[in-house]
Amino acid sequence: MRRQLLPIECIALILEELRGDCGTLLNCALTHSTWYPHAKRVLYKTIHIGTSKAYSTFLHMISDVHLRDLLGRMEELRFSGFANDPAADKFRTLSRVLVALADLPLPRLRHLAFRSATPPSTIPIHVFPDSFFKTFSSVRCLVLEAPNLRFVGLHRLRHLVSALPQLEDFRILAVRLLILNPVNPVPSIATAHPQPRLQQLHLDFYRGWASRNRPDPETTLLYWLALTPTVQERALRVLRLGTVTSLLNEPEIYYDALAHILECLGPSLTDLQVSIDPKGTSVLSHNPNLESLTLRFDPGMDVPPLPALANTGSPLMTALATLNAPRLRKFRLDLCVVATPAFEGLDPQRQNDDMIRHMEMDWKPLDELAARKQWEATINVEYLLCGNWKPKPEKVHVERYHLQVEEELKKLAWHARGTLRLGYTIVAK
């Protein structure tokens, strides 16, 4: 009896689902002669370079005329740091790769990512050659992810976004965003670029720092964004801002700029992540088409999050009272505990097992909200350890404090209904 085989069209669709899985695609290419051309095509659609050997191989491929056509089919290119090499060699190699790509047409490239996950790694944008913007002109999603990101002046960051004409999705994921203003500022590389028209913007970092620069870089970025077609033409659909506002120099100006942007964007936003003003001025009524909402609540330095949260007049409840988004289904609350050595809750020398239990908290306002809205709720507590801790609080001290926080949050109606997820993260600065 002859064995029935899947049509090659089905095999091709299955292989498409393996994008980025190089090992499996190589095995598939060797499985059958009819599979080979399809597996080979998918293999070169997504290229991830994360080791010294991979960088060397990629440079060889660029110089090989027989492989350049395959590279021209790339749709996703990811560079990531390799921890064992010195930073200077790493960035010199990256710059050499980008220069080598200058003459290679990449018309299908849509996703470009630079990641360096090993502290204290930095992605200095000044290693990008002038040819960078021509080579990657087709890119629609740009990701910069590292513990530290460094720009020599805000004009460098603005230029990076504006010089990619098809860019729709821009993401900065970092612990620190360094905006350096030297005595003799470096002039902008180019001035005649169209303003960005982004559909998604993710700015997630714990502190934007700049020497001799006020207002804060976060605020300056928002004012610049408000003048671009991204906001003026209501192009933006997803806005995610992970700012820790208690670390800002002038939080009032930041919230004014944020309120202006939310009002200008109006119904265009469907996914929003913002910080709530501790003074209770945040308004969400301008964005009725939200489907996903993340609110970051930062009550201030060394302030326990729950007492300020669990009452009718809290900044969170004041903001939620202005919300009118019938399509909203996913709600996330990030409680940020910015703790210095003065924060009693994490003092390893004290026994604070009953600290939270003795606080009076009224969850009725949130319970009434849960009863009216069919939301899937997530509450995450983020412990941001700042200052000179001597000694540093051990993970067990943070976990002991968080167990008390979690015990209180489980009293919410969302938990009884089975629609509440709880979590926590620890970030040491």
Beta strands, then each sheet from edge to edge (+ up, - down):
strand 1: 46-49
strand 2: 76-80
strand 3: 111-115
strand 4: 122-124
strand 5: 141-152
strand 6: 169-180
strand 7: 200-210
strand 8: 238-241
strand 9: 271-276
strand 10: 292-297
strand 11: 330-339
strand 12: 376-385
strand 13: 420-428
sheet 1: 1+ 2+ 3+ 5+ 4+
sheet 2: 1+ 2+ 3+ 5+ 6+ 7+ 8+ 9+ 10+ 11+ 12+ 13+
end
